[in-house]
Amino acid sequence: MCRNIRPLHNFEPPATSEEVHAAALQYVRKVSGAAKPSQANQAAFDRAVAEVAHATQHLLAELVTTAPPKDREVEAAKARARSAARYA
């Protein structure tokens, strides 16, 4: 599941809250071992996702780099090329 978590730092435009939430959801799913929590665990699961997303937003806001921002389309093309080479 964690292979779906993508780097979010240093992109133009910056990562959206939806991207941060998706990464947090994947992380909590991996750590908990549950893609869909039981009804008894749903509140704790949702709270964990919100807290991880919140911490991630703070992290991304505070990270500093001198590298130029990456382009999402270029990075996606590189990932597709790596995947094609790996599974060809």
C-alpha positions as CSV (number, residue, x, y, z in Angstrom):
1,M,0.0,0.0,0.0
2,C,2.8,2.5,0.8
3,R,4.1,2.5,-2.7
4,N,1.1,4.7,-3.4
5,I,2.5,7.4,-1.2
6,R,4.3,9.9,-3.5
7,P,6.7,12.6,-2.5
8,L,4.8,15.9,-1.9
9,H,7.6,18.3,-1.3
10,N,9.0,20.9,-3.8
11,F,6.3,20.7,-6.5
12,E,4.8,23.6,-8.4
13,P,2.0,24.0,-7.7
14,P,2.3,22.8,-4.1
15,A,0.6,19.6,-2.9
16,T,-3.1,20.0,-2.4
17,S,-4.9,19.1,0.8
18,E,-6.5,16.2,-1.1
19,E,-3.0,14.8,-2.0
20,V,-1.9,15.2,1.7
21,H,-5.0,13.4,2.9
22,A,-4.6,10.6,0.4
23,A,-1.0,10.1,1.6
24,A,-2.1,10.2,5.2
25,L,-4.9,7.6,4.5
26,Q,-2.4,5.2,2.9
27,Y,0.0,5.6,5.8
28,V,-2.7,4.9,8.4
29,R,-4.0,1.9,6.4
30,K,-0.5,0.5,6.2
31,V,0.3,1.0,9.9
32,S,-3.1,-0.3,11.1
33,G,-3.1,-3.2,8.7
34,A,-6.7,-2.3,7.7
35,A,-7.8,-0.9,4.4
36,K,-11.3,-0.5,5.9
37,P,-11.5,-0.3,9.7
38,S,-14.3,-2.0,11.6
39,Q,-17.1,0.2,12.9
40,A,-15.6,0.0,16.4
41,N,-12.3,1.4,15.1
42,Q,-13.6,3.9,12.6
43,A,-13.3,7.0,14.9
44,A,-9.7,6.2,15.9
45,F,-8.9,5.5,12.2
46,D,-10.4,8.8,11.0
47,R,-8.7,10.7,13.8
48,A,-5.3,9.2,13.0
49,V,-5.7,10.2,9.3
50,A,-6.6,13.7,10.2
51,E,-3.6,14.0,12.6
52,V,-1.2,12.6,10.1
53,A,-2.5,14.9,7.4
54,H,-2.2,17.9,9.8
55,A,1.4,17.0,10.7
56,T,2.2,16.5,7.0
57,Q,0.9,19.9,6.1
58,H,3.1,21.5,8.8
59,L,6.1,19.5,7.6
60,L,5.6,20.6,4.0
61,A,5.2,24.2,5.0
62,E,8.4,24.2,7.0
63,L,10.7,22.3,4.6
64,V,13.3,24.4,2.9
65,T,15.2,23.6,-0.3
66,T,17.4,25.4,-2.8
67,A,16.4,23.0,-5.6
68,P,14.0,24.3,-8.3
69,P,10.4,23.1,-7.9
70,K,9.7,19.8,-9.8
71,D,7.1,19.6,-12.5
72,R,4.4,17.0,-11.8
73,E,4.1,15.9,-15.5
74,V,7.8,15.5,-15.8
75,E,8.0,13.4,-12.6
76,A,5.0,11.3,-13.7
77,A,6.6,10.6,-17.1
78,K,9.8,9.5,-15.3
79,A,7.8,7.2,-13.1
80,R,6.0,5.7,-16.1
81,A,9.4,5.2,-17.9
82,R,10.8,3.4,-14.8
83,S,7.8,1.2,-14.6
84,A,7.9,0.3,-18.3
85,A,11.6,-0.6,-18.0
86,R,11.0,-2.6,-14.9
87,Y,7.9,-4.6,-16.2
88,A,8.8,-4.8,-19.9
